[in-house]
Amino acid sequence: MKMKYLLPLTIMAGLATSFLAGCGDSGNASMTPQAPQPFTGQIVEVKMRGTAQGYKFEPNQIVIQSGDMVRFIMVDGAPHNVDFSNQRLPAGAAMILQNRGKLIGTNFFVPGQTCEVEFTKDMPIGEYDFVCDAHAALGMRGKIIVN
């Protein structure tokens, strides 16, 4: 009884293999995906804090070099996020951050959660202002200066 199903499956597998064999590299290098470049910059950490003394990014202003990464760490006083939208940014930066899913960060509730933003060489140099949406009215704002 199983033999009558085995033959059609064998034929289909052979056809699929023949079809896929024609879908290999055509020698066109532009069609080959590029491997991501290894990260070689510095990592600067910014803590997201909320205590009886206030809500803040710690430090709230940093200076980095093009190619560096900023790691935001949720410490206490949840929820926190990192929001670059509707803030002062260099021309073209909002589109790059949006395309990378970094323009508006998700809310963090658990200490130790992180968000990393890599300021790659293709991102404009200048000042990147950001806020925590839940605590912007309480002054939880920051600035990254990219040289």
C-alpha positions in Angstrom: 0.0 0.0 0.0 2.8 2.4 0.8 4.6 1.8 -2.6 1.9 3.7 -4.6 2.7 6.9 -2.7 6.5 6.4 -2.7 6.8 6.6 -6.5 5.1 10.0 -7.0 7.2 11.4 -4.1 10.4 10.1 -5.7 9.5 11.7 -9.0 8.6 15.0 -7.3 11.8 15.1 -5.4 13.8 14.5 -8.6 12.0 17.3 -10.4 12.5 19.7 -7.5 16.2 18.9 -7.5 16.5 19.5 -11.2 14.6 22.7 -11.0 16.6 24.1 -8.1 19.9 23.1 -9.7 19.2 25.9 -12.3 18.8 28.5 -9.5 22.4 28.6 -8.5 24.9 31.5 -8.7 24.9 33.0 -12.2 28.3 34.6 -11.6 26.7 38.0 -11.0 28.5 39.3 -7.8 25.9 42.0 -7.3 23.3 39.3 -6.6 25.3 37.8 -3.7 24.4 39.1 -0.3 27.2 40.9 1.5 28.2 39.6 4.9 27.8 42.3 7.6 31.0 44.0 8.5 32.4 43.1 12.0 31.9 45.7 14.7 35.1 47.4 15.4 34.1 50.6 17.3 33.7 51.3 21.0 30.6 50.4 23.1 29.3 53.2 25.3 26.7 52.3 27.9 23.8 54.5 29.0 21.6 53.5 31.9 17.9 54.1 32.0 17.1 55.0 35.6 14.0 55.9 37.6 14.4 56.5 41.3 13.1 58.8 44.1 15.8 61.2 42.9 14.3 61.4 39.4 14.0 59.7 36.0 17.1 60.0 33.8 19.5 58.6 31.3 22.9 58.2 33.0 24.9 59.8 31.5 22.4 62.0 29.7 25.0 63.3 27.1 27.8 61.4 25.5 30.2 62.0 22.7 31.1 59.1 20.4 32.9 58.5 17.1 31.4 57.4 13.9 31.4 53.6 14.0 30.7 53.4 17.8 27.7 51.7 19.4 25.5 53.0 22.3 24.0 50.3 24.5 21.0 51.5 26.6 20.5 49.4 29.7 17.2 49.3 31.7 18.2 49.6 35.4 15.1 50.7 37.4 11.9 52.7 37.3 10.3 50.9 34.3 8.9 51.3 31.8 11.6 53.0 29.7 12.3 53.3 26.0 14.6 55.2 23.7 12.7 57.5 21.2 14.6 59.5 18.5 11.4 60.5 16.6 10.3 64.1 16.7 13.7 65.0 18.2 16.6 67.1 16.8 18.6 64.8 14.5 21.1 65.4 11.7 19.6 65.5 8.2 18.8 62.0 6.9 19.3 60.3 10.3 15.6 59.7 11.0 15.2 57.6 7.8 18.3 55.5 8.6 17.1 54.9 12.2 13.6 54.1 11.0 14.9 51.6 8.4 16.9 49.8 11.1 14.0 49.7 13.5 15.7 52.1 16.0 13.8 55.3 15.6 11.3 54.4 18.4 12.4 51.7 20.8 10.2 49.2 22.6 9.4 49.6 26.3 11.6 47.8 28.7 10.2 46.5 32.0 12.9 44.1 33.3 16.2 45.3 34.7 19.0 44.2 32.4 17.1 44.6 29.1 19.2 46.4 26.5 18.8 48.3 23.3 21.8 48.8 21.0 22.1 51.5 18.4 25.2 51.3 16.1 26.2 54.6 14.6 27.7 53.2 11.5 29.9 55.2 9.1 26.9 55.9 6.8 25.0 57.7 9.6 25.4 61.5 9.6 27.7 63.1 12.2 26.0 65.6 14.5 23.7 65.7 17.5 21.0 63.0 18.2 18.5 64.0 20.8 16.3 61.3 22.4 13.7 60.8 25.1 12.0 58.1 27.2 8.4 58.5 26.1 7.0 57.5 29.5 9.1 60.0 31.4 9.8 62.8 28.9 7.7 65.2 31.0 9.9 64.4 34.0 13.0 65.4 32.1 14.2 62.0 30.9 16.1 63.2 27.8 19.5 62.7 26.4 21.9 63.6 23.6 24.4 61.6 21.6 27.0 63.7 19.8 28.6 61.8 16.9 32.0 63.1 15.6 
